[in-house]
Amino acid sequence: MFRFVWGILLTLCAVFGPGAQAASVVFLNPGTTTEVFWVSYTQFMQAAARDLGMDLQVRYSQRVAQTTIEQAREVLLGPNRPDYLVFVNEQYVAPQILRLSQGSGVKLFMVNNALTADQLALLGDAREKYPDWLGSLVPNDEEGGYLMLKELIRQHPPVAPGQKLELLAFSGLKITPAAQLREKGMQRALREHPEVQLRQMVYGAWNRERAHEQATQLFKRYPRVSLIWSANDEMAFGAMQAYEELGGQPGKGALFSAVNTSPAVLQALVDGRLSVLVGGHFSLGGWALVQLHDYDQGVAVEQYGGRDRQVPLLQLINRDQARRLLALRDSQGYGVNFRSLSAKGRPTSYRYPFSLQILMR
């Protein structure tokens, strides 16, 4: 019996090394603990961490940028530093976090919002200054904003010559790169459709209550509006509520769109209250862990697609796909084999197949 146990121990040491430990990751979540998108984002990361054998800790900032900075300071300068820090350039916090990281020995990885062009210019040669910054993984936000408005216009009955389709837009925060890019995509679609008139765009701060207050006034001001573009699901629901309170019926008198894949917004699409849905980027954190796990196994981060990657995660979701995503939420780990996506040992032509389709196989 002793020889058998000793043999197992020797085998484990040979495989994992005498002092092998799970790679440790801290994720600075910029959202709140009640925000469905950021909670589901965390859950997908946790599923990835379990499958990959990584130690993941998540800290929410409750949408307070200064809290994110303080959390980063504690992680990077404290006594119990992780191997990796994953964070979002929400409200432009990235440069401060990069500066805090100098000399910490913690590897950094950005998700969702990477450095803006202005930030890169101000930082100078950021790669040289911050060698522990491994890279970034962001979605196709500009394309998402574009696809959403194009599909809204496609679904709307044609207007008579000389008449205009009236549009309202609800964006997130002015200082969030993802919101800026989604707006840019919307503006690109507008340039292709001169028959559509943007009556007003407001910043709903990703918040249902704020968007509800704004929409209540805007629907009174612009009673002919029939297209409503929203940069997330919470603002779309706020606008829908205001429209219903004024006697309208979402999906009939006006067409609403949204971004995200919360159960409520998927159900709204299935029910026809929501006409257009774009989503898939809640999975970014999980995909980032696949890359970090590979890096921890000796895969150079610049291989298989480069250090800074944009992944076409935001896609139009139809009603059948919404039903499948709703069913998936009850499955363990979303049914994804994260280890199978590893680039280790793959030919140089391999590219990480990160997409919503992986969840819906």
N, C-alpha and C positions, 0 to 999 in steps of 0.2 A: 504493500500500500504506500509506504514512504517513497519507494522508487517511482511509483506511478505519479504521485503528487509532485515530486521533485522534477520529473520529466515534463509535466505540464508547465511548471514555473519556468524551467529553462526555455521551453518553446515560446512562452509569452515574452520573456526577456529578449529572445532573438528577434521576435517580430516587432515589438514596440520599443525596445531599448530599455536599459536599466532604470532610467528616471523619466520615462515617457509620461506626459500629462496631456490632457485634452487642451487644445488651443482655446484660450479664453478671449471672449469678445464682449465689449460693452457697446450697446446701441443707444445713442441719445435720441429718443423719440420726441419730435417737436410738437406733437399733438397732445390731446388730453386723454385721460383714462376712460372717458365716456364717448369719445369720438370714434364712430364705428370704423371709419377708414383706417385710422392709425392703430386701433385695437386689432383689426383683421390683419393688418400689415405685420404687427408683432406676432400674431398667432402663426402666420406663414413662416416667419423667421424661426420661431420656436420649433416648428415641424422640421425645418431644414437642419437646425442645430442638433436635434435628437438623432436624425438619420445620419448626420455627418460625424457625430460624436464630439461636438464642440460645446464648450461651456459658455452660454449666452446670458448676459444680464441686460435688462432694459430699464432705462430711466426716462420718465416722461417729464417734459418741461411745462406742461399745461399751457402751451402757446406763449410762454414768456421768454423772450430771447435772452434776457439776462440770466435766467435760470439755466438755460442751456450752457452759457459761458461758465457759470459757477460749477455746473456738473462736469464740464470738460476739465476745468482747473483741478477739481478733486480727483478725477480719473488719471490725469496726466502728471500731476505733481504729488499725488498721494503715495502712501507706502505700498499699497496693493495694486500695482498697475497691471492691466490686462495685456495680452499680446496685441490685440487689435481694438481700435476705436472706430466705430461706424457712425457717421453723423450726416445731417442734412444741412445744406446752405440756406436754411429757412431764415428769413429776415436778415440775410447777409452776414451770418455769424462765422462763416468759414475762415476768413483771414485771422480773426482773433484766436480761433482754435488752432490754426496752423502755427501761429506764433507761440502759443502755450506749449505746443508739442516739442519744441526744440530741446534736444538733449534728454527727452523722456524715455526714449527707447521703444515707445509704443508706435506701432504701424497704424497709419490712418487710411480710411477709405470713405469716400463720399457717395451718397445715394440720392436719387430724386432731383436735387438741385445741386449742380456743380458750381464752380467759380464762374462768375460772369466775365465778359470781356473786359469791363472796367476794372474788376478786381484783379484779373491777371495782369493788366497793364500797371496797376499800382504796386503789385507785389514784385514785379520784375521777373527774374528767373526763378519762379516758384519751385521748380523741380530741384534746382541746385541748392536753394535755401532750405528746403524742407525734404530731405532725402527719404524720410520715413513716410511721406505721403505716397501711397502705392498707386492710387488711381480713383476712378469714379465710374458709376453706372447710372445712367439716367434714361427716362423713357422719351418717346417721341411726342413731347407735349405740343409742339407747334402743329404737327400733323393731326394730333387729337382734336385740337380746336378747329382745325380746317374741316376734318371729316364730319364733325358734329354739325356744323352749319350747313355744309353741302347736303347732308342727308335730311336735315330739317326742310331745306328748300325743295329737295326732290319730292318729299312726301306732301308738301302743300299743294293744293289745287292751283293751277295756273291762273294768273290775274289777267284782266283785260289790258290791251295795249294802252300805254300811258299811265296805268295805275301802278302803285307801289305796294310791295309787301313790307309791313312795318315790323321791326325787330327791337327787342330789349335784350340787353346782355348783363349778366351778373358775373363779375370777375372776383378773384380772391383777395389777396393783399398786393398792394403796389410794389412792395419790397420782397416779393417771392418770385424767383426766376420762372418757376413753373407757370404761374399765373400770367406773367408777361408773355411767355411763349404761346400759351393757349390763346391769348388775345391776338397775338401776331397771326396765328393760323386763322382765326375768325376774320381778321381784316383781309387776309389773302382771299378767302372765299367771297367776301363782300366785293372785292375788286372784280371778281369773275361774274358777279350777278348785280348789274346796275339797277335791276328791278327791285332790289331789296334796300330799304332805307333803315339804317341804324338810328333809332330815335334817341336812345341814351344808353350808355354803359356806366354801371355803378360798381363800387367795390363792396361786396357783401362780407368780406373777411372770412369766407368759408362757413359762415354762420347762418343757421336757419332763421332765427329770430330777427337778425339784422336784415336779411333778404326779405322777410315777410313785411317788415316795416317799410322798406324801400319800395317793394312791389305794390303795396297798398296805394301809395301815392302815385307811382308811375302808371298803373293801370287806369287811374282816374284822369291822369294828365294825357295819356295816349290811348283812348278807348278803342282804336282801330288796330292795335298791335295783335298779331296772330302768330308770331314766332318768338320763343323765349329760349335764349342760349345761356346755360349756366355752367360755370367751370368746376362745379362739384355737385354731389347729390343733395347735400344739406340745403344749399341755396335754392336748388330747384324745388325742393319740398316747401320752402318758405314762400317762393313765388306762386306755387300751385295753391297753397292755402289761401293766399291773398286773392287769387283769381276766383276760387270757389266762393269765398266770402262775398265777392261782388256779383255772384250769380253765374259765373262761367263754369264750363265743364272742360277740364284739361283733356286733350286728345281730340276734342271736337271743335270748340270755338277757337282754341289756340293750341299750337303744338309746342311741347316742352322737351328740352334735352338736358342731359346731365353727364357727368363723369363720375366713375367709381362703380364698385360691384357689391355694395352692401345688400343684405337680404331684402331690405325695404325697397331699394331702387330697382333691384331685379324683379321683384313682385309687381312694382308699378309698371314696368315695361310689359310684363306678362299680361297684366290687367288692361293695358291700353291707355292708362292715364299719362304715362310717359311715352313719347313717340320715338325718341332717339337716345341711345345710351352708348357711351364709349368707356372702356375700362380695361383693366389688366395689370395696372402698375402697382397694385397692392403687393405683388409678388417680388418686387425689386430687392427687398432686403434678403429674402431667401436665396435669390440668385447670387447676390453679393457674397453670401456665406459659402456658396459653392466655389467661387473664385478664391476666397481667402483660405478655404480648406486646401485647395490646390496649391496655393502659394506656400502654405505651411508644409506641404509635401514636396516642395522643391520646384514647382512649376513657375517659371518666370512670368510675372504679371503682364508683361508687354506681349507675350506670345498669345496666339489664338484670338487676335482681334484688337490688341493695343491696350494701353493703360486707361484711356478715357473712352468709354463706349456708350453709344446711344442704342438702346434696344427698342424695336418696334412693338412695344407691349400694348400701347393704346390702340384698340381696334373697335370697330362697330360691333355691337353685340345684338343679335336678333332674339326673338322670343324663345325659340327652341334652345339656343345657347344659354339664355337666362335660366330656363328650367333646369338645364344640366348643371349649371353653376350652383343653383339653389340646392340641388341634391348632393353636390360634392361637399358642401359645408359640414355635413355630418360624418364624412369619411375621415379616417385616421390619416393625418399628414397630407390631406387633400389628394391622396392616392398617388403622390409623386415619389419616385425613387431618386432622391437627390444625388446619391453616390454614382448612379449610372451616368450622370451628366458630366462627370469629371473629365478634364482634358489630359490628365496624366497618362502618358504612354501613347497618346493619340498622334497621328500625323500632323504636320504643321498646317495643313489645310483645314483642320478641324475648327469649327466655330461653335461656341456654346449655343445650344438650341433653345434659349430662353424665350418662352412665348406662352400665351394663354392656352394654346392648343395642347401643351403638355398636360395641363390639368383636365382636359376634356377628351383624352384618348379613350 
